[in-house]
Amino acid sequence: MKVLVLLLLSILAAHGRVVEYDLSISEQRWSPPGHPAARAITVNGGIPGPTIRFKVGDTARIRVHNKLRKETTSIHWHGLLLPNEQDGVPGVTTPPIEPGTTHTFEFPIIHSGTYWYHSHTALQEQIGVFGSIVIEPRSGEPVKADRDHVVVLSDWTRGSAEEIMRTLNRESEWYKFKKGSMQSLTGAAKAGALKEFWQRERSRMPAMDISDVAYDAFLANGRESTTIPGKPGETVRVRFINAAAATYFYLQSANGPLRIVAADGPDVQPIQVRRLLIGMAETYDLLVTIPKAGKWELRATAQDGSGHASLWFGEGGEHPAPDVPKPDNYRMDAHLMAAMDDMDSKPVTNAQALANEPARPLQGPAAPHHHPAGDRRHGALYLVLQWPDLCRGRRHPDQKGRSHPSGVHQRHHDAPSAASARPLLPDPCRPGKTVAAQTHDRSPPDGATHGGV
């Protein structure tokens, strides 16, 4: 089998062309139109980065220039079949790209479809390091269209990605408060869901929400609203890529059902759906016919109903897409709790089995760059942890000189005096022992206030 794959690659390389791109990763202030600028890391100065296009049989040669002053960077080619060392995941398959240096990727293009690229370093993808990949079959697309258009969906906030992570790690309810999805007794009464509300309260379970983060905008190609070019009657192949950090989108058109012709790259038997849910990192190709009269909306609505991005087709009077009903968070809690009640409640044993699993060293060109204690950059420690790391007695010092078990750091609300007031949970590292559960707060992220959004 390996011989056949190598033979195929050699045949494709012999008949293809070398297609070259330069991608420059740099920091700047950026925002979508109508919003204040915030720190971003961009590809070639924009969000999203440029679309890179190939045909099956080509050889891709892509130079990634790291113009950041202090940070390493990386680019992963999401969904592409390629040699392992070209995959772009730092510390796993490919060395990180150091500041001020250039890394050249070169690999054969062996399959068609819609894909994307993004950083695999720290939180760079969340603040702008992503873009689209379009690969056409050697003999042309089997589904004919008059035009081809890429739409990269994303979510955006003017708060920093590090602030978001700190807020999520302390299990704050600030984002629910900010976007109005907090559950309350009066809200449950208005929703006619008092029974479900009290069931959850008695279980001491935190209230559910579709999305953990409150975003300031949802974007299509870096804008909240954009018009897709085309003449009346033309068919446009729209390649959707969800590059959002934490948002599922519902796609729905004012112009009737959506026609899906490809999913996550490969072509599929064409199918029509009224509404399509696209998750993070997924891609779908749709066929859209430009209407003969009027301007018709294809809307990408955040799954939690907190906002949307709009695509418009045609010219003339506007025809908005129908609103997607907002989720009922109160009854969603009851539904999930009922599902948990139906589960087998036998003791979990796989945690201890994982704790006994030996750690495996990394192999390949990135291995020398890996350190078992993690990668400390800009005063932050990024770790890839396994159960053995969490459960063994080895200790790592933190920045203030204190020492804690591997990967476990005490936070301000974990004081021993408060532990007795919190419920106890099984400790996966010590069979028969318990550990105090986390608390919740509604405090805003660093630098945020309750007075504004």
SVG drawing of the C-alpha trace seen along z (x, -y; Angstrom):
<svg xmlns="http://www.w3.org/2000/svg" viewBox="-46 -52 62 54">
<polyline fill="none" stroke="black" stroke-width="0.4" points="0.0,0.0 2.8,-2.4 4.5,-1.7 1.2,-2.5 0.9,-5.8 4.5,-6.8 3.9,-5.9 0.8,-8.0 2.6,-11.0 5.5,-10.7 3.1,-10.5 1.2,-13.6 4.5,-15.5 5.7,-14.7 2.7,-16.2 1.9,-19.1 3.2,-22.5 4.7,-24.2 2.4,-26.8 4.0,-29.3 2.6,-31.5 4.1,-33.8 2.2,-34.1 3.3,-36.8 2.2,-36.5 2.3,-39.9 0.6,-41.8 -1.5,-44.8 -4.7,-46.7 -7.7,-45.4 -11.5,-45.5 -14.5,-44.8 -16.1,-48.0 -18.0,-49.9 -16.1,-48.4 -13.1,-49.8 -9.8,-48.3 -8.2,-45.5 -5.0,-43.5 -5.0,-41.0 -2.5,-38.7 -3.1,-38.7 -2.0,-36.8 -0.8,-39.2 -2.4,-42.1 -6.0,-40.9 -8.6,-38.7 -9.2,-36.2 -5.9,-35.6 -5.8,-35.2 -7.3,-32.2 -4.7,-29.9 -5.7,-27.9 -4.4,-24.7 -5.3,-21.9 -4.9,-18.2 -1.4,-17.3 0.2,-20.6 3.0,-20.9 2.4,-23.5 5.4,-25.6 4.4,-28.0 6.8,-30.2 5.5,-31.3 7.2,-34.4 7.0,-35.1 7.1,-38.8 6.1,-38.7 8.6,-40.3 8.5,-37.7 6.1,-34.9 6.7,-31.7 4.0,-30.8 2.8,-27.9 0.4,-27.1 -1.5,-23.8 -3.2,-22.7 -6.5,-21.6 -7.9,-18.6 -5.1,-18.0 -3.5,-14.7 0.2,-15.4 3.5,-14.1 3.6,-14.1 6.4,-16.6 4.5,-19.1 1.4,-19.1 2.4,-22.2 1.6,-21.4 4.4,-22.8 6.1,-20.4 4.4,-17.4 5.1,-17.2 6.8,-20.4 9.2,-22.7 7.7,-26.1 8.5,-29.0 10.7,-31.4 10.3,-35.2 12.0,-36.7 12.4,-33.5 10.8,-31.8 9.6,-28.2 9.0,-26.7 6.3,-24.0 6.3,-21.9 3.9,-19.0 2.0,-17.4 -1.7,-18.2 -3.5,-14.9 -7.2,-15.6 -9.7,-18.3 -12.1,-20.3 -12.6,-23.2 -10.2,-23.4 -8.5,-25.9 -5.3,-26.8 -4.8,-28.2 -2.2,-28.7 -1.7,-25.9 0.3,-28.2 -1.2,-29.5 -4.3,-31.5 -3.3,-32.9 -6.1,-31.3 -8.7,-32.9 -7.4,-36.4 -6.9,-36.1 -4.4,-33.6 -6.6,-31.6 -7.5,-31.5 -9.0,-29.3 -7.7,-26.6 -9.5,-25.8 -8.3,-22.7 -9.9,-22.0 -10.0,-18.6 -7.5,-18.2 -10.3,-17.8 -12.6,-20.5 -15.5,-20.5 -18.2,-17.8 -20.8,-20.3 -20.9,-23.3 -21.2,-26.8 -20.8,-30.2 -18.8,-31.7 -16.9,-30.5 -16.9,-32.4 -15.3,-31.6 -17.0,-32.7 -15.0,-32.4 -17.2,-32.6 -15.7,-33.8 -16.5,-35.3 -14.9,-38.5 -14.4,-40.2 -12.5,-43.3 -11.4,-41.5 -8.2,-39.6 -8.1,-35.8 -6.1,-35.5 -8.8,-37.4 -11.4,-35.0 -9.4,-32.0 -8.9,-33.4 -12.7,-34.1 -13.6,-30.6 -11.0,-28.9 -12.5,-30.5 -16.0,-29.4 -17.4,-32.9 -20.9,-33.6 -19.9,-37.1 -20.5,-36.2 -24.1,-34.9 -24.7,-38.2 -23.3,-40.2 -25.5,-38.6 -28.6,-38.2 -28.7,-34.5 -28.5,-34.3 -31.2,-32.0 -33.3,-33.4 -36.5,-32.7 -38.3,-35.5 -37.0,-34.4 -38.1,-30.9 -41.6,-32.1 -41.8,-34.2 -40.7,-31.1 -43.2,-28.9 -40.3,-26.7 -40.4,-27.0 -40.5,-23.2 -37.4,-22.8 -35.7,-25.7 -36.2,-24.2 -35.2,-20.7 -31.8,-22.1 -31.4,-24.2 -32.0,-21.1 -29.4,-19.2 -26.8,-21.9 -25.9,-21.9 -24.8,-25.2 -27.2,-26.6 -26.5,-25.6 -25.8,-27.9 -25.2,-27.2 -22.1,-29.3 -19.7,-30.0 -18.4,-33.4 -20.3,-36.6 -18.9,-37.8 -19.1,-41.4 -19.6,-40.5 -20.1,-37.5 -18.3,-37.9 -18.3,-36.6 -15.0,-37.4 -14.2,-39.9 -17.5,-41.9 -20.9,-41.6 -22.7,-42.1 -21.4,-41.6 -22.8,-41.3 -21.8,-38.3 -21.2,-39.4 -23.1,-37.8 -25.6,-38.4 -29.3,-37.4 -29.7,-33.7 -26.1,-32.8 -25.1,-29.9 -22.5,-30.6 -20.6,-27.9 -20.3,-29.3 -17.6,-27.6 -18.4,-28.1 -15.6,-27.6 -16.4,-28.0 -13.1,-29.4 -14.8,-30.7 -13.2,-30.1 -16.3,-28.9 -19.4,-29.5 -21.7,-27.1 -23.7,-28.8 -27.1,-28.1 -27.2,-28.8 -30.6,-29.7 -31.6,-31.6 -34.5,-33.8 -34.4,-32.3 -35.5,-28.8 -33.7,-25.6 -29.9,-25.3 -28.3,-23.0 -25.3,-21.1 -22.7,-19.7 -19.7,-19.1 -18.9,-18.6 -15.5,-18.8 -13.8,-18.7 -15.2,-15.8 -18.2,-16.2 -21.4,-14.6 -24.6,-13.6 -26.4,-17.0 -29.1,-17.4 -31.4,-20.3 -32.0,-21.4 -34.0,-24.2 -31.4,-25.0 -27.8,-23.9 -25.8,-23.8 -22.1,-24.2 -19.6,-23.6 -16.2,-25.0 -13.6,-23.8 -16.3,-22.3 -16.7,-23.3 -19.7,-23.0 -20.1,-24.0 -23.5,-25.3 -24.9,-26.2 -26.8,-29.5 -28.7,-30.9 -28.6,-34.7 -32.3,-35.9 -33.7,-37.7 -35.1,-40.5 -34.4,-41.7 -31.6,-41.3 -31.9,-38.1 -30.2,-37.3 -28.3,-34.1 -27.8,-34.4 -25.3,-32.8 -26.8,-32.9 -24.9,-32.1 -26.4,-29.0 -27.1,-30.8 -29.1,-33.5 -26.8,-36.3 -26.0,-37.6 -25.5,-36.9 -23.5,-37.7 -25.3,-38.4 -24.6,-37.5 -26.7,-39.2 -27.3,-38.0 -28.9,-40.1 -29.9,-43.7 -33.0,-45.6 -35.3,-45.5 -34.0,-43.5 -35.6,-40.1 -34.2,-39.1 -33.8,-35.5 -36.2,-34.2 -35.1,-34.5 -33.8,-31.3 -35.6,-30.7 -33.5,-31.3 -32.8,-28.2 -34.8,-27.6 -32.0,-27.4 -34.4,-26.4 -35.8,-23.4 -32.4,-22.5 -31.2,-22.0 -34.1,-19.7 -33.5,-17.7 -29.8,-17.1 -30.6,-16.2 -33.1,-13.7 -30.5,-12.2 -28.1,-11.9 -30.8,-10.2 -31.0,-7.5 -27.2,-6.8 -25.7,-3.8 -24.3,-5.2 -21.6,-2.6 -18.3,-3.9 -15.9,-5.3 -12.8,-3.2 -11.1,-4.6 -9.4,-7.5 -7.2,-5.2 -6.5,-3.1 -5.3,-6.3 -3.2,-7.2 -1.3,-4.0 -0.7,-4.6 3.0,-5.3 3.8,-8.6 5.1,-8.2 7.9,-10.4 7.4,-12.5 9.0,-11.4 9.9,-13.3 11.6,-16.6 9.7,-18.5 10.8,-16.2 14.0,-18.1 11.9,-21.2 9.5,-19.5 10.1,-19.8 8.1,-17.6 7.4,-20.5 5.8,-22.6 6.6,-25.7 7.0,-28.9 6.5,-32.0 5.6,-35.6 5.3,-34.5 2.6,-31.9 3.1,-28.1 1.4,-26.1 1.1,-22.4 0.0,-19.3 -1.2,-17.2 -2.0,-13.5 -3.5,-11.8 0.0,-10.6 1.1,-14.2 -1.8,-15.2 -1.6,-12.2 2.1,-11.5 3.9,-13.3 6.2,-15.3 6.0,-19.1 6.7,-22.2 7.3,-25.6 5.1,-28.4 6.1,-32.0 6.0,-33.1 8.3,-30.3 5.5,-28.1 5.2,-24.5 2.1,-22.5 1.4,-19.1 1.9,-18.9 -0.6,-21.0 -2.6,-21.9 -2.4,-25.6 -4.4,-27.0 -6.6,-30.0 -7.8,-32.8 -11.2,-31.2 -9.8,-27.8 -8.8,-28.9 -9.1,-26.1 -11.6,-28.1 -14.1,-27.9 -13.6,-24.2 -15.9,-22.8 -18.8,-24.8 -18.4,-23.2 -19.7,-19.7 -17.1,-16.9 -16.4,-15.0 -14.4,-11.7 -10.7,-12.3 -9.6,-10.5 -6.0,-10.3 -6.7,-8.8 -9.3,-6.0 -11.6,-6.4 -10.7,-10.0 -12.6,-13.2 -11.8,-16.7 -13.8,-20.0 -15.8,-21.2 -15.1,-24.6 -17.1,-27.7 -18.8,-30.1 -18.7,-33.9 -20.1,-36.6 -17.1,-38.9 -16.1,-40.4 -12.8,-39.6 -9.8,-41.7 -10.4,-45.3 -14.2,-44.8 -17.0,-46.5 -20.6,-45.8 -21.5,-49.2 -21.0,-48.4 -20.6,-45.7"/>
</svg>
